[in-house]
Amino acid sequence: MSKNYLAFDVGGTSIKYALMDSDLNFLERGKALTNHNKNHAIITNLTTISADLAAKYDIAGIGVSTAGRVGQNGEIVFSGPTIQDYQGTQIKRVLEKESQLPVHVLNDVDAALRGEIFCGAGKLFRSIYCIALGTGIGGSFYIDHHLVDGAHNLGNSVGYLDYDPADKSTFESHYSTLAFERQLSTENISVPDAFAKARQGNQHYLQLIDQWCDQIGKRMAQICLILDPEAFLIGGAVSQQGDFFTGRLAAATKKYMPDGMFHVQIKPAMLQDRSQLFGAVADFIE
């Protein structure tokens, strides 16, 4: 018998949600603003939306994908500058108390990777590393049926590589999609349009994209040398550029590894904005 599950995806500016059945059919989808988490708007929205939908549907469980690092008890142990007053938020405890339903909470990149393994591009691999490129850069590692987050649930924080204590700059502040977008803004062109021109053979934009990929690939090579995943999964809107993008990342990653050590496959995510939602409830359905 099919059951219904409620999935949330909490980002910096909005909360996406979907009610779906165990066959992954969407019954309802919606969005709410985070309001910069003023007066703890995020947890308030999560409980309000859950109560509203529970009044209309029989819900078996709630899954929450969220920005920030998530602790063993479903709390936000680190949120960085993305969402104000979010660190320490007891999502699982509060939502379970208010809804009287089981609740799973996981980091958004973990959720994206979990969703892709559940029903997307990651199904065929025993070990896979996800790099999500967007406003920031996030990471997630899955091996032998487990997401691995480290002793303090702070592992895979790849966006903070190259942290400079002098100016607080990081890998993501220099090379996220948002950072690349800012670079291109001086030429009044968007990232998708730069890729379109590069595909048409524009050497200037090809060079800019190759320089960007070179720096991302350099860090991917470091991850390969430490973890040796079977595959990299590239998430974020830029993954829609497909092989044109992942092929360049592969060439850059190989460049920064000793001869004979590059074996990893690099693939774009398949599920796009559904991956976090599916990943949030995957453990319930499986």
RARA-V955607 format. One record per pair of residues at least 12 apart in sequence whose ideal C-beta (glycine too) atoms are under 10 Angstrom apart, sorted by the first residue. I is the first residue (numbers start at 1). J is the second residue. If there is no record, write none. Layout:
i->[I	I]
j->[J	J]
//
This chain:
i->[1	2	2	2	2	2	2	3	3	3	3	3	3	3	3	3	3	4	4	4	4	4	4	4	4	4	4	4	4	4	4	4	5	5	5	5	5	5	5	5	5	5	5	5	5	5	5	5	5	5	5	5	5	5	5	6	6	6	6	6	6	6	6	6	6	6	6	6	6	6	6	6	6	6	6	6	6	6	6	6	7	7	7	7	7	7	7	7	7	7	7	7	7	7	7	7	7	7	7	7	7	8	8	8	8	8	8	8	8	8	8	8	8	8	8	8	8	8	8	8	8	9	9	9	9	9	9	9	9	9	9	9	9	9	9	9	9	9	10	10	10	10	10	10	10	10	10	10	10	10	10	10	10	10	10	10	10	10	10	10	11	11	11	11	11	11	11	11	11	11	11	11	12	12	12	12	12	12	12	12	12	12	12	12	12	12	13	13	13	13	13	13	13	13	14	14	14	14	14	14	15	15	15	15	15	15	15	15	15	15	15	15	16	16	16	16	16	16	16	16	16	17	17	17	17	17	17	17	17	17	17	17	17	17	18	18	18	18	18	18	18	18	18	18	18	19	19	19	19	19	19	19	20	20	20	20	20	20	20	21	21	21	22	22	22	22	22	23	24	24	24	24	24	24	24	24	24	26	26	27	27	27	28	28	28	28	29	29	29	30	30	30	32	32	32	32	32	33	34	34	34	34	34	36	36	36	36	37	37	37	37	37	37	37	38	38	39	40	40	40	40	41	41	42	42	42	42	42	42	42	42	42	43	43	43	43	43	43	43	43	44	46	46	46	46	46	46	46	46	46	46	46	47	47	47	47	47	47	48	49	50	50	50	50	50	50	50	51	51	53	54	54	54	54	59	59	60	60	60	60	60	61	61	61	61	61	61	61	61	61	61	62	62	62	62	62	62	62	62	62	62	62	62	62	63	63	63	63	63	63	63	63	63	63	63	63	63	63	63	63	63	64	64	64	64	64	64	64	64	64	64	64	64	65	65	65	65	65	65	65	65	65	65	65	65	65	65	65	65	65	65	66	66	66	66	66	66	66	66	66	66	66	66	66	67	67	67	67	67	67	67	67	67	67	67	68	68	68	68	68	68	68	68	68	69	69	69	69	69	69	69	69	69	69	69	69	70	70	70	70	70	70	70	70	70	70	70	71	71	71	71	71	71	71	71	71	72	72	72	72	73	73	73	73	73	73	74	74	74	74	74	74	74	74	74	74	74	74	75	75	75	75	75	75	75	75	75	75	76	76	76	76	76	76	77	77	77	77	77	78	78	78	78	78	78	80	80	80	80	80	80	81	81	82	82	89	90	91	91	92	92	93	102	102	103	104	104	104	104	104	104	105	106	106	106	106	106	106	106	106	107	107	107	107	107	107	107	107	107	107	108	108	108	108	108	108	108	108	108	109	109	109	109	109	109	109	109	109	109	109	109	109	109	109	109	109	109	109	109	109	110	110	110	110	110	110	110	110	110	110	110	110	110	110	111	111	111	111	111	111	111	111	111	111	111	112	112	112	112	112	112	112	112	112	112	112	112	112	112	112	112	112	112	113	113	113	113	113	113	113	113	113	113	113	113	113	113	113	113	113	113	114	114	114	114	114	114	114	114	114	114	114	114	114	115	115	115	115	115	115	115	115	115	115	115	115	115	116	116	116	116	116	116	116	116	116	116	116	116	116	116	116	116	117	117	117	117	117	117	117	117	117	117	118	118	118	118	118	118	118	118	118	119	119	119	119	119	119	119	119	120	120	120	120	120	120	120	120	120	120	121	121	121	121	121	121	121	121	121	121	121	122	122	122	122	122	122	122	122	122	123	124	124	124	124	125	125	125	125	125	125	125	125	125	126	126	126	126	126	126	126	127	127	127	127	127	127	127	127	127	127	127	128	128	128	128	128	128	128	128	128	128	128	128	129	129	129	129	129	129	129	129	129	129	129	129	129	129	129	129	129	129	129	129	130	130	130	130	130	130	130	130	130	130	130	130	131	131	131	131	131	131	131	131	131	131	131	131	131	131	131	131	132	132	132	132	132	132	132	132	132	132	132	132	132	133	133	133	133	133	133	133	133	133	133	133	133	133	133	133	133	133	133	133	134	134	134	134	134	134	134	134	134	135	135	135	135	135	135	135	135	136	136	136	136	136	136	136	136	136	136	136	136	136	137	137	137	137	137	137	137	137	137	137	137	137	137	137	137	137	137	137	138	138	138	138	138	138	138	138	139	139	139	139	139	139	139	139	139	139	139	140	140	140	140	140	140	141	141	141	141	141	141	141	142	142	143	143	143	143	147	148	156	156	157	157	157	158	158	158	158	158	158	158	159	159	159	159	159	159	160	160	161	161	161	161	161	162	162	162	162	162	171	171	171	171	174	174	175	175	175	175	175	175	175	175	176	176	176	176	177	177	177	177	177	178	179	179	180	180	180	180	180	180	180	180	180	181	181	183	183	183	184	184	184	184	187	187	187	189	189	191	191	191	191	191	192	192	192	192	193	194	194	194	194	195	195	195	195	195	195	195	196	197	198	198	198	198	198	199	199	206	209	209	209	209	209	210	210	210	211	212	212	212	212	212	213	213	213	213	213	213	213	213	213	214	214	214	214	214	214	214	215	215	216	216	216	216	216	216	217	217	217	217	217	217	217	217	217	217	217	217	218	218	218	218	218	219	219	219	220	220	220	220	220	220	220	220	220	220	220	221	221	221	221	221	221	221	221	221	221	222	222	222	223	223	224	224	224	224	224	224	224	224	225	225	225	225	227	228	228	228	229	229	229	230	230	230	231	231	231	231	231	232	232	232	232	232	232	232	232	232	233	233	233	233	233	233	233	233	234	234	234	234	234	234	235	235	235	235	235	235	235	236	236	236	237	237	237	238	239	239	239	239	239	239	240	240	240	241	242	242	243	243	243	244	245	245	246	246	246	246	247	248	249	249	250	250	250	250	250	251	252	253	254]
j->[22	20	21	22	23	25	60	20	21	22	23	58	59	60	61	284	285	19	20	21	22	25	27	28	53	54	57	58	59	60	61	281	18	19	20	21	22	24	27	57	59	60	61	62	63	101	102	104	277	278	280	281	282	284	285	18	19	20	27	28	46	49	50	53	54	57	59	60	61	62	63	64	95	99	101	103	277	280	281	284	19	20	26	29	61	62	63	64	65	104	111	115	274	276	277	278	279	280	281	282	284	32	42	45	46	49	50	62	63	64	65	66	91	95	103	105	111	276	277	280	281	31	63	64	65	66	67	108	111	112	115	273	274	275	276	277	279	280	32	34	37	42	43	45	46	64	65	66	67	68	76	83	86	89	91	105	108	111	276	280	31	34	42	65	66	67	82	83	108	134	135	276	34	36	37	67	68	79	81	82	83	84	86	134	135	136	31	33	34	35	36	82	83	135	31	32	33	34	35	45	30	31	32	33	34	41	42	45	46	49	64	66	29	30	31	32	65	273	274	276	277	29	30	31	32	45	46	49	50	53	62	64	277	280	30	31	53	63	273	274	276	277	278	280	281	49	53	54	56	57	59	281	63	274	277	278	280	281	285	57	60	285	60	281	284	285	286	285	115	118	119	274	277	278	281	282	285	274	277	53	56	57	52	53	56	57	273	274	277	49	52	53	44	45	46	48	49	45	67	82	83	84	86	83	84	85	86	79	82	83	84	85	86	89	84	85	85	85	86	89	94	83	85	64	66	67	76	83	85	86	89	91	76	86	89	90	91	94	95	98	94	62	64	66	89	91	94	95	98	99	103	105	91	94	95	97	98	99	98	62	62	64	95	98	99	101	103	98	99	99	98	99	100	101	99	101	101	102	281	284	285	99	101	102	103	104	280	281	283	284	285	91	92	95	96	99	101	102	103	104	105	280	281	284	102	103	104	105	106	111	114	276	277	278	279	280	281	282	283	284	285	91	92	95	103	104	105	106	108	111	276	280	281	104	105	106	107	108	109	110	111	112	114	115	275	276	277	278	279	280	281	79	83	86	89	91	105	106	107	108	110	111	276	280	79	80	82	83	86	107	108	109	135	136	138	80	82	83	86	87	89	91	107	108	87	107	110	138	149	150	152	153	154	155	156	157	91	92	104	105	106	107	108	110	111	149	153	88	90	91	92	105	149	152	153	154	92	149	152	153	90	91	92	93	105	153	89	90	91	92	93	94	95	96	103	104	105	106	87	88	89	90	91	92	93	94	105	153	88	89	90	91	105	107	89	107	152	153	154	107	152	153	154	157	160	136	157	159	160	170	172	136	168	135	136	105	105	103	105	104	105	105	283	284	280	279	280	281	282	283	284	280	140	147	149	276	279	280	282	283	138	139	140	147	149	153	156	157	276	279	132	134	138	140	235	275	276	279	280	130	131	132	134	136	137	138	139	140	141	147	156	157	158	159	233	235	236	275	276	279	130	138	139	140	141	142	147	148	149	153	156	276	279	280	130	140	147	275	276	277	278	279	280	281	282	130	132	138	140	233	235	236	269	271	272	273	274	275	276	277	278	279	280	128	129	130	131	132	138	139	140	141	142	147	156	233	235	269	275	276	279	130	140	142	147	275	276	278	279	280	281	282	283	286	235	269	270	271	274	275	276	277	278	279	280	281	282	128	130	140	142	233	235	267	269	270	271	274	275	276	278	279	282	130	142	145	147	233	275	278	279	282	286	271	275	278	279	281	282	283	285	286	270	271	274	275	278	279	282	285	233	267	269	270	271	272	274	275	278	279	231	233	234	235	239	267	268	269	270	271	275	142	230	231	233	267	269	270	271	275	270	230	231	265	267	142	143	229	230	231	232	233	265	267	142	143	144	145	229	230	231	141	142	143	144	148	227	228	229	230	231	264	140	141	142	143	229	230	231	232	233	264	265	267	141	142	143	148	156	158	220	223	224	226	227	228	229	230	231	232	233	234	264	266	142	147	156	158	229	231	232	233	234	235	269	275	156	158	159	216	219	220	223	232	233	234	235	236	239	249	266	269	158	159	176	177	233	234	235	236	238	239	269	275	276	159	172	175	176	177	178	179	180	191	212	216	234	235	236	237	238	239	245	249	172	176	177	178	235	236	237	238	239	159	172	176	177	178	179	181	236	157	158	159	160	170	171	172	173	176	177	178	179	236	157	158	159	160	161	170	171	172	173	174	175	176	177	178	179	216	219	236	156	157	158	159	172	176	235	236	155	156	157	158	159	160	161	219	220	223	232	155	156	158	233	235	279	155	156	158	223	226	227	229	229	233	227	228	229	230	279	227	223	227	170	171	172	170	171	172	219	220	222	223	171	172	173	175	176	219	172	173	175	218	219	222	223	174	175	215	218	219	215	216	218	219	212	215	211	212	213	214	215	216	218	219	212	216	236	238	191	212	236	237	238	191	212	215	194	208	209	211	212	213	215	216	238	194	238	208	211	212	205	208	209	212	204	205	208	205	208	209	212	237	238	241	237	238	240	241	205	206	208	209	212	209	238	240	241	242	244	245	241	209	210	241	244	245	248	241	244	248	238	241	244	245	248	248	251	252	252	238	245	248	249	252	245	246	247	248	249	250	251	252	253	248	249	251	252	253	255	256	252	256	234	245	248	249	252	253	232	248	249	250	251	252	253	254	255	256	257	266	252	253	255	256	257	252	253	256	232	234	249	250	252	253	254	256	257	264	266	252	253	254	255	256	257	258	261	262	264	253	256	257	253	264	253	254	256	257	261	262	263	264	256	257	258	261	264	261	263	264	263	264	265	263	264	265	263	264	265	266	267	246	249	250	253	264	265	266	267	268	246	265	266	267	268	269	270	275	246	249	266	267	268	269	268	269	270	271	272	275	276	268	269	272	269	272	273	268	267	268	269	270	272	275	268	269	272	268	267	268	266	267	268	268	266	268	265	266	267	268	266	266	266	268	262	264	265	266	267	266	266	266	266]
//
